[in-house]
Amino acid sequence: MSDPFGRAIRDFHRGEQDEPLLQLDGDEVNEHPIEEFYFGERTPDQDGTEFLESRLEGPLLDLGAGAGRDSLYFQDRFETVALEVSDHLVATMRERGVDDARLGDMFALREGFGRDRFSSVLAYGTQLGLARSMRRLREFLGDLAHVTADDATAVLDNYDPEYDETRELLGYRHDPTPGLGFRVMHFEYEGDVGDTLLFRLFSPDRLRDACVGTGWRLDEVNRGAVSNEYHYQAVLEKE
Ligand SMILES: C[S@@+](CC[C@H](N)C(=O)[O-])C[C@H]1O[C@@H](n2cnc3c(N)ncnc32)[C@H](O)[C@@H]1O
């Protein structure tokens, strides 16, 4: 399978990236800032770390762990499993010292993990939107409930389509339903064109609705710093 995103990040890690990783929607093109997005080290006093530490505990499942920034931090505190769909990123994480980096699909959790396996879950990077529909989001939440313990927490993020800044994102597509939107884009690297990615964007209120009947309830919403409020992290707790 073509994986320009994972390959470019792996090449960056190995000092072999000669061409930019591009993010495209039609004629719109952005250069994806690999170093800034994926290679900053998480530190205890950094914005957001205290919040995550207050809501996460081991065993932790890091969904869509990328180059392993958060798994590298949390594995020193408690058991952490880093799940990635990209072979290149699993290799990158192992080379960077992630202890338990696994290839797998965050939307097929029951295939990889047993009941009650984790006490907390983190998904950072808006990959949750790749559920693509609210029905698949509910199925994901049901599967997540299955692989987590009774008192588990999950910290999940997305862009909030109620904010103007979200509507300015590359690939944004409007949905007239309050609190919902889409994002469509693909990545290119060294002429290798990735699959078109469809993200479902939903507000915290729509996520609260999606939780009904899945075993989760929305406990808290943590928004980004000033001018970044359109990006939120929602904390789900078991009912
Ligand atoms: C924006 S990156 C975030 C990476 C990392 N969490 C971070 O904050 O640096 C999103 C990641 O989700 C991964 N991903 C996308 N779909 C996935 C799936 N179905 N299962 C597991 N990982 C997935 C991508 O390969 C990518 O590395």
The ligand as an SDF file (V2000), in Angstrom:
LIG
                    3D

 27 29  0  0  0  0  0  0  0  0999 V2000
   -1.5260   13.4160   12.7160 C   0  0  0  0  0  0  0  0  0  0  0  0
   -0.7090   11.9200   13.0780 S   0  0  0  0  0  0  0  0  0  0  0  0
   -0.4950   12.0110   14.8330 C   0  0  0  0  0  0  0  0  0  0  0  0
    0.6540   11.1970   15.3420 C   0  0  0  0  0  0  0  0  0  0  0  0
    0.9240   11.2610   16.8390 C   0  0  0  0  0  0  0  0  0  0  0  0
   -0.2230   10.8550   17.6130 N   0  0  0  0  0  0  0  0  0  0  0  0
    1.3780   12.6350   17.2450 C   0  0  0  0  0  0  0  0  0  0  0  0
    0.6000   13.3540   17.8920 O   0  0  0  0  0  0  0  0  0  0  0  0
    2.4990   13.0180   16.9000 O   0  0  0  0  0  0  0  0  0  0  0  0
   -2.0060   10.7270   12.8660 C   0  0  0  0  0  0  0  0  0  0  0  0
   -1.5000    9.2950   12.8770 C   0  0  0  0  0  0  0  0  0  0  0  0
   -2.5900    8.3920   12.8690 O   0  0  0  0  0  0  0  0  0  0  0  0
   -2.2010    7.2680   12.1180 C   0  0  0  0  0  0  0  0  0  0  0  0
   -3.4100    6.5420   11.6900 N   0  0  0  0  0  0  0  0  0  0  0  0
   -4.2850    6.9080   10.7300 C   0  0  0  0  0  0  0  0  0  0  0  0
   -5.2540    5.9780   10.5980 N   0  0  0  0  0  0  0  0  0  0  0  0
   -4.9880    5.0170   11.5110 C   0  0  0  0  0  0  0  0  0  0  0  0
   -5.6240    3.7860   11.8430 C   0  0  0  0  0  0  0  0  0  0  0  0
   -6.7420    3.3660   11.2050 N   0  0  0  0  0  0  0  0  0  0  0  0
   -5.0970    3.0380   12.8270 N   0  0  0  0  0  0  0  0  0  0  0  0
   -3.9520    3.4210   13.4620 C   0  0  0  0  0  0  0  0  0  0  0  0
   -3.2980    4.5690   13.1750 N   0  0  0  0  0  0  0  0  0  0  0  0
   -3.8140    5.3640   12.2180 C   0  0  0  0  0  0  0  0  0  0  0  0
   -1.4040    7.8500   10.9790 C   0  0  0  0  0  0  0  0  0  0  0  0
   -0.5740    6.8910   10.3470 O   0  0  0  0  0  0  0  0  0  0  0  0
   -0.6430    8.9610   11.6830 C   0  0  0  0  0  0  0  0  0  0  0  0
    0.6170    8.5520   12.1120 O   0  0  0  0  0  0  0  0  0  0  0  0
  1  2  1  0
  2  3  1  0
  2 10  1  0
  3  4  1  0
  4  5  1  0
  5  6  1  0
  5  7  1  0
  7  8  2  0
  7  9  1  0
 10 11  1  0
 11 12  1  0
 11 26  1  0
 12 13  1  0
 13 14  1  0
 13 24  1  0
 14 15  1  0
 14 23  1  0
 15 16  2  0
 16 17  1  0
 17 18  1  0
 17 23  2  0
 18 19  1  0
 18 20  2  0
 20 21  1  0
 21 22  2  0
 22 23  1  0
 24 25  1  0
 24 26  1  0
 26 27  1  0
M  CHG  2   2   1   9  -1
M  END
$$$$
